[in-house]
Amino acid sequence: MIQLDPRDLTLDIASLRTGSNTGSFEIDTAAVDWRIEDVTPETPGGTLDLDVNYTDRSIIVRGRFRAGFATVCARCLEKAVFEVTEEVFAAYSKDGGGDADADVERLPRDGRSLPLLDAVREAVILSLPGKPLCREDCRGLCQVCGENLNVSRCGHEGASDAGCVR
């Protein structure tokens, strides 16, 4: 049975058997140090499903990460929630990737654990909307006084129902 530390997303190599290894893990997203600017976990939990192919020379990790995150709305600066449902991939080899394959990393020297946080962090970043919105019809901020037009009308020209900062 695969063992994964849910705080730093490191995989215990000793828990793998030769061939295919699968596992599903509940991740406390609030406990993980994501180090992604302006992005925070929205829900306390996420799921990481893994399929790890282990040989004496390499370890290939494929999986799917699902969780809720939040960032800043591009129009009104309030919280905008988005869902992450992304594939995760990491490849490790005793020889490393060399020049031929930059996606393959050298197996860690300690030989006991594999860091998967970077691969999962990449999945979160890839899920980040290009223009995150708190809601589809967000009116944004008044260009004159900065009032959140989703909350109230300030009366300035251009701050009508159709007006918003884009």
C-alpha angles and dihedrals in degrees: 000000000000116000120208128178102230094204100058099012096237118157118222105231092199089064092063126093123203111279128017120358123183134189143157120218134192108222123203094220091190090061095052119091097228097175093204114140115242093358123111134169111266097192124039094233141051136172128237116191114192138191110188121189109202127191132160089261105035149016121212117192121196125170151126128255122204125184144123122255136175135215137164121295110246091222110036103015092235123126117296116194123209134177124235116213104155140145117251123210133178129162126194130182136180087235097041122226098284116188093315097066120019091181092067115083128199114259109258115267094236088062091207106090142026120213110227098168094096092053092048092044088054089055090054092048092049090053094053108113115242089231108019114205130191086219135352095254097045109156095200126207131324109259091220108043104010095240114161102247091202088066105037145347117251098191098236118140111268092023095099125125090280095042121096139144109261 
